[in-house]
Amino acid sequence: MGGRGARRRPWCRAGVRAGHGGRAPGRASGTLHHVQTHPELRGRGIGGALMGYVRQVAREELGLEQLHLAARGGAGLEEFYGRLGWRESGRRPGVLRFGPGDDRDEVLMHLAPL
């Protein structure tokens, strides 16, 4: 979902790893990694459309029942993903350092059912 498509579409990137994620068999889950849209193109619905496509592929092509991701806190991402049905499942306070004095939370989120 990420590799080839990301090269053809320079405005976005997405990648999903699928597996059982430590859950009981039959509860297939995937982890979403490295979702980005180009900063100049944000606010145009591209991110929401990309996440809708990720959800569709995870459900229909990969047979997953749930997805997980980790987002950077303090950047409006919790609200963005929340509007798309994702829910916070945990938080790791201050583990992301972007510079001196710029430590942010890592927000763990899940989407189920797909």
N, C-alpha and C positions, 0 to 999 in steps of 0.2 A: 504494500500500500504506500510505502514511502519512496523507496529507491528510484525506480524509473520515472514514476509520475512526478516526483519532485524536480527532476531535471527538465522535464518538458514544461513544467509550470513554475517559473521562477518566483511567482508571487506567494507560494505556499509550500509547506512541507508537513508531512504527518507520517508516523510509523506506529504500528501495533505489533506487540508480541503476544502470542496466544498461548494458553496452557491452562492448567488447573489451578495455578496460583496458590497452592497449599490448601485448597478447598477439597471437599469430598468429591469423589468422581461423579460426573454427571452435572456438576456445577461449573461448567467451563467458563473461564474468565480470561480477559486479556488486559494488558497494560499499555496505555497510550503513551508514546514518547515523542518529544520534540515536535510539538505542533506550533507552527509559526505562520504568520502572515507578514508581508512586508509592511514596515511602519507607515509608509506613505499611502498604503491602500486600506488601512484600518478604518472601521466605521462604515464600510460599504456592504456588509453582509457576507463577505467572503469567508470569514472565520466560522460563522454560523452554518453556512452552506457546507464548508469542509467538515465540520463536526457532524452534520447530518449524514454526509456521505460515509464518514468513518463508522457511525452507528449502524447504517444500513449494511455495509460490507461486513462488519463484525457479526451482525445477526444472521444475514442471509448467506454469505459466502463462507464465513469461518465457523458458523454455528455456535457463537458465544452467547452467553446469557447475561454477562455483566462486563463492564469495563472499569478500569482504575486509572488514575493519573495523579501526579504530584504537580502542583502549581506554585508559582512564586507569590507569596503574600504581599499585600500592599500595592498591587498593580492593577486592581480592578478585575482580576481573573476569577475570583470567587463569585462575583456577581455575574460575569459573563457566563461561566459554566452553570451557575444556578439557574439562569434564564433558560438554559437548554436541558434542564432536568437533573443535573448532577447535584449530589449532596456531599457536604463535608463529612468525612469519616475519621479525621484525625488531623493533628497539627504538630509540627516539630518546630518549636519556637527558636528563632534566631539562628538557624543552621545554614542559611544561605548568606554569604558575604559578597557584596558587590563592590565594596571599597571600605576604607576606614570610616567607621561609624555608620555604615549602611548595611546592617544585618537585618535579614527578613525571615519570616516564617516560611516553612515549606508546608503547604496545605494539601492534605491527602483527600482525594475525592473519588466517589464511585457513582456509576450509573447502572441501575438495574430496576426493572427488566429492560432489555434493549427493545 
